[in-house]
């Protein structure tokens, strides 16, 4: 994976960690009469299982981290043609016009003069099913993308582009990744505000509750370093709206680029980096 993509995933990871600590919005119940608090605790455990250093490891920790977010909708998803209802949460991070990744991170080796790489993959959509606060989600889908229509998989991405990527986890250890497909996201901020700690590269920002208009068709394959096989799984998200958070950064500041553990703390962790890179994740 290029440094460009690594930095983009890093930025999204930091925002995700901060967003989960915020407390704004309204509450709802979810699939199987599981309430939002229970679902969020399960999600915390699921994200922790992806290898995130510092992620909540007990129900008490998870409740303290997630307890106030209260922004859960239910969405309809098809998994290989079977209809499923899943909890959903959207996250969006935007930067001032003209922001360069080179101005956010201080790399060990300075980039070429005049190089400017725009931040990418600033939107995340998380879908999951849960039945208990103390167990991993039964299913979890994590999608990293951008506003507009973005394709999955390197084969359909223009030179120097960054494709969206999706991770599907079932039962805690059945892992799939996305070689192809597409997702369309339209995000609109509302007048409702929220507050949470800023990521280190943000000097000032505002947080708003936002609506996420989402539609996707994703082809997944079992995650493996082996040659591609014939087994595939198809996930469809018919067009629908869910809620989430939008962090609009108005001023940035540079932070040292010191490694994945510094840049992708907590909820994404090194396993997400390994998945994006194509390295076998630890079980």
Steps between C-alpha positions, in 0.01 A plus 500: 500500500631846417583759764218705346244235592659426836471865601140518383403193701691643796300822492174311482606278789576791728167664417313175562662466842400854594150474356415199711567710811246770407152523642235657277186393319194290577472139601327209332465128534634259244471154349370234735394758762862569594528858622763750389713470813524123461573527128774759552669291768501204263641719223778614733597139560485426128730788414733401782519150350642659186816569695458859615746587776308678772156388384250417775543144618219467757131590492565770762775655289286479189203662670717787623638555150183456296219566743393846389519483124135402448496539120388158391269437208390170351573432136406226257782297349509192279775243552504251213137584436385453861340806660661618823438794733812656649594786728670781309727793572665748262812710559637781282817710528571796272792740467547859379537536123857448389602285799787261423584183690855630500379787723328263745785257564872553538656194332850371588609583142378838365280475187611655169457879490155606386341156548139520621291190565136579586351304793281210386264240648353750742166320538424181689180296516473233770221239495461223755268254673520426872314293755702565818709776652767249602554321169634595158252612235346212308586687180695821441564698180754783499516718187759773439406731212456860389201716410362431153536171313816301577600156370641213703815320390823609337399363159230767455692793647675763287875543531588667833141459618399340829218245482240458766541184705259289701560240768233247593542302822263220596514306823821664617741319266339462156662792319426629149637795299376687195667454157222676307173689513403862560343726761328837469496729805339839540552664839305801629572676829204593719470792743552266797851532642715266705831519684791258530882512529669608178746274319861622541523646148192722554564837663135602477183331374125477540293185540149459363251217493466405134283290272668242278319406179657165411472245221748221432565173320805318635665176388709335771743209509642307797801688633810301412849540357431206270412547134142618445249217516147463373317564828327837513244677716281789384377778727239746380398820676189642331486878508405623845592762756676452832642740757851568622755769577685748278821657625578808291860598565561872450872515589766229495834454673781253424564195715798260485459189287623242749330174402167320481450474874529877536287585198235229518418472870220325676209399288665425166838384613774317319277223371311743275834622369603138429171431324538807280859405421415140412691346791345202678330632816570344838223282636 
